[in-house]
Amino acid sequence: KGVANNNENEVGSDFVEVSEFRLLLVYFRNYLQVSQMFDRVDIEGDHRINLEEFEAAIPMMETWGVAITDTEASFNEIDDNGGGQILFDEFADWAIKKVLNLEVCSKVHHTAPKRLNNKLSNSLHSYSTTNKKMPSIDWDNIRQKLPTEKTNEQKAKRKLLFRQFDPNGNGYLALAEIEKGVRDVLELPEIYERKEVMMRAYQAAKGVANNNENEVGSDFVEVSEFRLLLVYFRNYLQVSQMFDRVDIEGDHRINLEEFEAAIPMMETWGVAITDTEASFNEIDDNGGGQILFDEFADWAIKKVLNLEVCSKVHHTAPKRLNNKLSNSLHSYSTTNKKMPSIDWDNIRQKLPTEKTNEQKAKRKLLFRQFDPNGNGYLALAEIEKGVRDVLELPEIYERKEVMMRAYQAAKGVANNN
């Protein structure tokens, strides 16, 4: 809520408007993922995580892409209020910051352990013995240079950064200005040298705050969209590295043989390929017999893949990782705690978050159903009722913390003031 309002005192900043509705739906899914992560670590089921539970979950968290070297220090860092227990809000702040992704993790932990370990081992072996050298990405440096958090300090950094990207001060960033800013201001060659990453991020961020696509701002990135641009830089950089891992020949396209060879690796990313040719043809949208980056990116984003998880999996010593993964699978499969199953395909179908005309039309209709009085603003009570009666998603409705966090997150996404 408040995405389209730069003045936080305006009425709309207390509600979710139509221009912010897509982001609300995205956050529903994100925080539902975080909620399931929290439940996995909270073995006792008392809605808080103690030090013993946290320590027991370390092998599982390592398969999510988080290296815990000092248990107590990490626990205390997350336990923001110093109460000796990690509450959901504290865990959610940490999980989002660490770019964890549950759809990857859930499929890892609900697959037969022996079969998964064999496939993971094969994937690690085949990709470690190729002659192709993957460029290293310093993700900590990426995070530091892309201020995407909603703290006052990060907002101030974004405000300064936008001014540096916009030397003429007109409040709009063209693609050329963005490219120059990435090169000269951010000094991130990892992004600048991947033109496809900048183009995809630019296309995804521009026009988010404009409902009328004929307005001038829809062709540029405005200050209210700048945070999203930075988020998309990181997302599509992740996708670019995924693409490079599958594209063994390095010719900027993926053929059927490369795709088939990468199936074990893709399964560790949370994607089950049961019919190789059918999946390949589904991604090969133009039917050219090769998967191009744009086609792969559309598929990867839709599947909610996350490279920071995958990169750490594939660059960790195989034997050490397999032992930890095995321990994690064993300890969590032998507990009596039953984890509720989430039908992620159903979640995707019911949350129209893509930017196609068809999905936009679905969102428009959905918003009207959420907003029966037609005033163009959604209060939290209306959102809760819409999730329950319109979307019919008890997985979200029964997790009040998910709806509250999504509602709060949509509130200030584009508020830089």
C-alpha positions in Angstrom: 0.0 0.0 0.0 1.2 3.5 -0.8 3.4 2.4 -3.7 1.8 5.1 -6.0 2.1 7.8 -3.3 5.3 9.8 -2.8 3.6 11.8 -0.1 3.1 9.4 2.8 0.5 11.7 4.3 -1.9 11.2 1.4 -5.1 9.1 2.0 -3.9 6.4 -0.4 -0.8 5.6 1.7 -3.1 3.9 4.2 -4.7 1.6 1.6 -3.7 -0.6 -1.3 -4.6 1.1 -4.6 -5.1 -0.5 -8.0 -1.6 0.5 -9.1 -0.2 -1.4 -6.1 -2.4 -4.5 -6.4 0.0 -6.6 -8.4 2.8 -6.0 -5.8 0.4 -7.1 -3.1 -0.2 -10.4 -4.9 3.5 -10.9 -5.3 4.1 -10.3 -1.6 1.3 -12.7 -0.7 3.4 -15.5 -2.4 6.8 -14.2 -1.0 5.6 -14.1 2.6 3.8 -17.4 2.3 7.2 -18.9 1.3 8.8 -17.3 4.4 6.0 -18.5 6.6 6.7 -22.1 5.5 10.4 -21.6 6.1 9.6 -20.4 9.6 7.4 -23.4 10.3 10.2 -25.8 9.3 12.6 -24.3 11.7 10.0 -24.0 14.5 10.0 -27.7 15.3 8.0 -27.3 18.6 5.3 -25.3 16.7 5.0 -22.6 19.4 5.4 -19.7 16.8 8.9 -18.8 18.0 12.4 -20.3 17.3 14.7 -20.9 20.2 18.5 -21.4 20.0 18.3 -25.2 20.0 15.8 -25.2 17.1 17.9 -22.7 15.2 21.1 -24.8 15.6 19.3 -28.0 14.6 18.1 -26.3 11.4 21.5 -25.1 10.3 22.1 -28.0 7.8 18.7 -27.3 6.2 19.4 -23.5 6.1 22.7 -24.2 4.3 20.8 -25.9 1.5 18.8 -22.6 1.2 22.1 -20.8 0.6 22.8 -19.4 4.1 26.1 -20.2 5.7 25.9 -20.1 9.5 29.5 -20.0 10.9 28.7 -18.6 14.4 25.4 -20.0 15.6 24.9 -17.7 18.6 26.0 -14.6 16.7 23.6 -15.3 13.9 20.7 -16.1 16.3 21.3 -12.8 18.2 21.4 -10.9 14.9 18.0 -12.2 13.9 16.6 -11.8 17.5 16.2 -8.1 17.0 14.4 -7.3 20.2 16.8 -9.5 22.3 14.0 -11.6 23.8 15.9 -14.9 23.4 13.4 -16.2 20.8 13.1 -15.4 17.1 9.6 -14.2 16.2 8.1 -14.4 12.8 8.6 -10.7 11.9 12.2 -11.0 12.9 12.7 -14.2 10.9 10.9 -12.6 7.9 13.1 -9.5 7.9 16.2 -11.8 7.9 14.8 -14.2 5.3 13.9 -11.5 2.8 17.2 -9.8 3.3 19.1 -13.1 2.6 17.0 -13.8 -0.5 15.9 -17.2 0.6 13.4 -19.0 -1.6 11.1 -21.7 -0.2 9.9 -23.2 -3.4 13.4 -24.4 -4.0 13.8 -25.6 -0.5 10.4 -27.3 -0.2 11.0 -29.5 -3.2 14.4 -30.4 -1.9 13.0 -31.5 1.4 10.0 -33.4 0.1 11.8 -35.5 -2.5 13.1 -39.0 -1.6 16.5 -38.3 0.0 18.5 -41.0 -1.8 17.2 -40.1 -5.2 17.9 -36.4 -4.6 21.4 -37.0 -3.3 22.3 -39.1 -6.4 21.0 -36.4 -8.7 22.7 -33.7 -6.8 26.0 -35.6 -6.9 25.7 -36.2 -10.6 25.0 -32.6 -11.2 27.9 -31.4 -9.1 30.3 -33.9 -10.8 29.2 -33.1 -14.4 29.4 -29.3 -13.8 32.7 -29.4 -11.9 34.5 -31.4 -14.6 33.5 -29.2 -17.5 36.1 -26.8 -18.9 33.7 -23.9 -18.8 34.7 -21.3 -16.2 31.8 -19.5 -14.6 32.5 -15.8 -13.6 32.3 -15.3 -9.9 29.6 -13.0 -8.6 30.3 -11.2 -5.3 26.7 -11.2 -4.0 27.5 -9.4 -0.8 29.0 -6.6 -2.9 25.9 -6.6 -5.1 23.7 -6.2 -2.0 25.8 -3.4 -0.6 25.7 -1.4 -3.9 21.9 -2.0 -4.5 20.1 -0.3 -1.6 16.7 -2.2 -1.9 15.7 -2.3 1.7 13.0 0.1 3.2 15.0 1.5 6.1 15.4 5.3 6.3 19.2 4.8 5.6 18.5 2.8 2.5 15.9 5.2 1.3 18.4 8.1 1.6 20.9 6.1 -0.4 18.4 5.4 -3.1 17.4 9.1 -3.2 21.1 10.1 -3.7 21.6 7.3 -6.2 18.6 8.4 -8.3 20.0 11.9 -8.5 23.3 10.6 -9.6 21.6 8.5 -12.3 19.5 11.5 -13.3 22.0 14.4 -13.9 19.5 16.6 -15.8 17.1 16.3 -12.9 13.9 15.7 -14.9 12.8 12.8 -12.6 12.8 10.3 -15.5 15.5 7.7 -16.3 15.9 6.5 -19.9 17.7 3.2 -20.6 20.8 5.1 -21.7 20.9 6.9 -18.4 20.4 3.7 -16.5 23.3 2.0 -18.4 25.6 4.9 -17.7 24.6 4.9 -14.0 25.3 1.2 -13.6 28.7 1.7 -15.2 29.9 5.0 -13.7 27.9 5.3 -10.4 27.3 1.8 -9.2 30.5 0.5 -10.9 29.0 -2.9 -11.3 30.5 -4.5 -14.5 28.7 -7.8 -13.5 25.4 -6.0 -14.5 26.7 -3.5 -17.1 28.3 -6.1 -19.2 25.1 -8.1 -19.3 22.9 -5.9 -21.5 20.1 -8.4 -21.3 20.0 -8.0 -17.5 19.6 -4.2 -17.8 17.1 -4.5 -20.5 14.9 -7.0 -18.7 15.1 -5.0 -15.4 14.3 -1.8 -17.2 11.3 -3.3 -18.9 10.0 -4.9 -15.7 10.3 -1.7 -13.6 9.2 1.1 -16.0 5.6 2.1 -15.8 4.8 0.3 -12.6 3.4 3.5 -11.0 1.4 4.4 -14.1 -2.0 2.8 -14.8 -2.3 4.7 -18.0 0.3 3.2 -20.3 0.1 6.2 -22.6 1.5 8.6 -20.0 5.0 9.9 -20.5 6.3 8.1 -17.4 5.5 4.7 -18.7 8.5 4.9 -21.0 10.9 5.8 -18.3 11.8 4.7 -14.8 10.6 7.3 -12.2 11.8 7.8 -8.7 8.9 5.8 -7.3 10.0 2.8 -9.4 13.7 3.1 -8.7 13.8 0.6 -5.9 12.1 -2.0 -8.1 14.7 -1.4 -10.8 17.4 -2.2 -8.3 15.6 -5.3 -7.2 15.2 -6.5 -10.8 18.9 -5.9 -11.5 19.7 -8.5 -8.9 16.9 -10.9 -10.0 17.9 -10.9 -13.6 21.6 -11.1 -12.8 20.7 -14.3 -11.0 18.7 -15.6 -14.0 21.6 -14.7 -16.3 24.0 -16.9 -14.3 21.5 -19.7 -14.4 21.3 -19.4 -18.1 25.1 -19.4 -18.4 25.3 -22.6 -16.3 23.0 -24.4 -18.7 24.6 -22.9 -21.8 27.7 -25.1 -21.6 28.8 -24.3 -25.2 28.7 -20.5 -24.4 26.9 -19.5 -27.6 24.1 -17.6 -25.9 21.5 -20.2 -26.6 20.5 -23.5 -25.1 20.0 -26.6 -27.3 18.1 -29.7 -26.4 21.3 -31.6 -25.5 22.5 -28.9 -23.1 19.0 -28.7 -21.6 18.9 -32.4 -21.0 22.4 -32.5 -19.5 21.4 -29.8 -17.0 18.2 -31.6 -15.7 19.9 -32.9 -12.5 21.1 -29.3 -11.7 17.7 -27.8 -12.4 16.1 -30.3 -10.1 18.3 -29.0 -7.3 16.8 -25.5 -8.2 13.3 -26.9 -7.5 12.2 -27.7 -11.0 11.0 -31.3 -11.8 11.5 -32.1 -15.5 9.5 -35.2 -16.4 9.3 -34.8 -20.1 12.5 -33.3 -21.5 11.3 -32.4 -25.0 7.9 -31.1 -23.8 9.6 -28.8 -21.3 12.2 -27.7 -23.8 9.5 -26.8 -26.4 7.4 -25.0 -23.7 10.4 -22.7 -23.0 11.3 -22.3 -26.7 8.5 -19.9 -27.2 9.3 -18.9 -30.8 9.8 -22.6 -31.9 13.3 -21.9 -33.2 14.8 -25.1 -31.7 17.0 -23.1 -29.3 16.2 -21.4 -26.0 17.2 -17.8 -26.0 17.8 -15.7 -22.9 14.5 -13.9 -22.9 12.6 -17.2 -23.2 14.7 -18.7 -20.4 14.2 -15.6 -18.2 10.4 -15.7 -18.6 10.4 -19.4 -17.6 12.8 -19.0 -14.7 11.0 -16.0 -13.2 7.7 -17.9 -13.6 9.1 -20.9 -11.8 10.4 -18.8 -9.0 14.0 -20.0 -9.3 16.6 -18.4 -7.1 20.3 -18.5 -8.1 21.8 -17.4 -4.8 20.6 -20.6 -3.4 21.8 -22.6 -6.4 25.2 -20.8 -6.8 26.1 -21.7 -3.2 25.0 -25.3 -3.7 27.1 -25.7 -6.8 30.2 -24.0 -5.5 30.4 -25.8 -2.1 32.5 -28.9 -1.8 30.3 -31.7 -3.0 31.1 -34.2 -0.2 30.6 -31.7 2.5 27.3 -30.5 1.1 25.9 -34.0 0.6 26.6 -34.9 4.2 24.9 -31.8 5.5 22.0 -32.2 3.1 21.6 -35.9 4.2 21.7 -34.9 7.9 19.1 -32.2 7.3 16.8 -34.5 5.4 17.1 -37.2 8.0 16.5 -35.0 11.0 13.5 -33.3 9.5 12.0 -36.5 8.1 12.1 -38.2 11.4 10.3 -35.5 13.4 6.6 -36.0 14.2 5.8 -32.5 13.0 3.6 -32.6 9.9 4.2 -29.8 7.5 1.0 -28.6 5.6 1.4 -29.0 1.9 1.2 -25.9 -0.3 0.0 -26.3 -3.9 2.3 -23.7 -5.5 0.8 -24.2 -9.0 -2.6 -23.4 -7.6 -1.1 -20.3 -5.8 0.4 -19.1 -9.2 -2.9 -19.6 -11.0 -4.9 -17.7 -8.4 -2.4 -14.8 -8.1 -2.1 -13.1 -11.5 1.2 -11.4 -11.1 2.6 -11.4 -14.6 2.5 -8.4 -16.9 0.7 -9.9 -19.9 -2.5 -8.3 -21.1 -4.4 -11.4 -20.0 -3.0 -11.2 -16.4 -3.6 -7.5 -16.2 -7.3 -8.0 -17.1 -7.5 -10.7 -14.4 -6.0 -8.3 -11.9 -8.4 -5.6 -12.9 -11.4 -7.9 -12.3 -9.9 -9.2 -9.1 -9.4 -5.7 -7.7 -13.0 -4.8 -8.4 -14.1 -8.0 -6.6 -11.9 -7.0 -3.6 -13.3 -3.5 -3.7 -17.1 -3.9 -3.6 -17.7 -0.2 -2.8 -15.7 0.9 -5.8 -13.7 3.7 -4.1 -10.4 2.4 -5.5 -8.8 1.8 -2.1 -8.4 -1.5 -0.3 -8.3 -1.6 3.5 -6.8 -4.6 5.3 -10.2 -5.9 6.2 -11.2 -5.8 2.5 -8.0 -7.6 1.6 -8.6 -10.3 4.2 -12.2 -10.8 3.0 -11.0 -10.9 -0.7 -8.4 -13.6 0.1 -11.0 -15.7 1.9 -14.0 -15.3 -0.4 -12.6 -14.3 -3.8 -9.3 -16.0 -4.1 -10.4 -18.8 -1.8 -6.8 -19.4 -0.6 -6.9 -20.6 3.0 -3.2 -21.1 2.9 -2.8 -17.3 2.9 -6.0 -16.4 4.8 -5.2 -18.6 7.8 -1.7 -17.1 8.1 -2.6 -13.6 9.3 1.1 -12.7 9.5 1.4 -13.3 5.8 -1.4 -10.9 4.9 -0.2 -8.3 7.4 3.4 -8.4 6.1 2.3 -8.3 2.4 0.0 -5.4 3.2 2.8 -3.5 5.0 5.3 -4.3 2.3 3.1 -3.0 -0.5 2.6 0.2 1.6 6.0 1.8 1.0 7.6 0.1 -2.0 7.8 3.2 -4.0 7.9 5.8 -1.2 11.3 7.3 -1.3 10.4 10.3 0.9 
